[in-house]
């Protein structure tokens, strides 16, 4: 009787530990993707963005996530950036109307 209970407890503890590791990994991915995207928008368009939400794509489709946010100073000016995180690259960018690429950007 004790053996199944003991195995059940070990299984629960293992699941919790693995979940905590995945959570830390997810936080690191989101942080690096947000920094990468914010730097890209600043360098290419000359505006500072703040991200407020993210959503991962299914990992069997792509290693990517969508970042939602706004232009700093005006929360009504929404921003969306779709970022591949392995390796880091911008796949899609949606900025408010009127924001154009800086002339010195390639």
N, C-alpha and C positions, 0 to 999 in steps of 0.2 A: 504493500500500500504506500509506503513512504517513497519508493523509487519513482512512480509517476508524478507525485507531487513535487519532488526534488527536481525532476527534469522540467516540469512546467515552470518552476521558479527560475531555473537557469535560462530557459527560453525567454521569459519575460525580461530578465535583466539584460540578456544579450540584445534583444530588440530595442530596449531603451538606449543602450550604449551606441548601437549602430545608428539609431535615429538622431542622437545628439551629434555624432560625427557628421552625418549628412547635413544637418542644420548648419554647422559651422562652415562646411564646405560651400553650402548655398550662399551664406552670408558673404564669404570671400569672393565668390563669383559675382554676386550682385554689386559689391563694393567696387571691384575692379572694372566692371562693365559701366557703372555709373561714372566713374572717374574718366574712363576712356571716352565715353560719349560726350560728357560735359566739356572735356578738352577739345574734342573734335569740333563741336558746335562753336565754341569760343574762337578757335583758330580759323575756322572756315567762314563763320558768319558774324563774328564779333559780338555775340550776345552770351550772357551767362544764364544757364538753365539750372533748375532745381528739380530733382526727380522725387516723386511722391509714391509711386506704385510700380510694381514689376510683376511680370508673369512669365514663367518658363514655358517654352515650347516642349512638347513631348520629346524626350531624349532619343527615341527611336527615329524621329524625323530630322532633328538638327540640334546642335548644341548652341541654342540661342535663347534670348529672352527679349521681351518687349518692355521698354521703360516709358512710363507716362510721367509728365511733369508740366512745368510752366516756365515762362521767361521770368527771370528774377525781377521783382518790382511790379509785376502785373500778373496775378494769378488767373486772369481771364484769357491770357495768351497761352494756349495749350501747346505742348510739345509731345511728340512720340518718336522714339528711336528704337529700331529693331537691331539688336546687336548679336553677332556671333561671338561666343566667348571662348572658342577653342578652334583656331586662334582668334584673337580680338579683331573684329572688323565691323564696320557699319553696313548693314544690309538695306535699311529703309530709314528715311528721315522725313518727318512731317513737322514743319514750322508754321507759325502764323503768317497770314498774307502780309506782304510788304517787307519781310526779312529776306534779304538777298545775300548771295555769297560775296565775300570781300573781294575786291578787284585784284589784290595781290596774292590770293589763294590759287592753287593749281587745280 
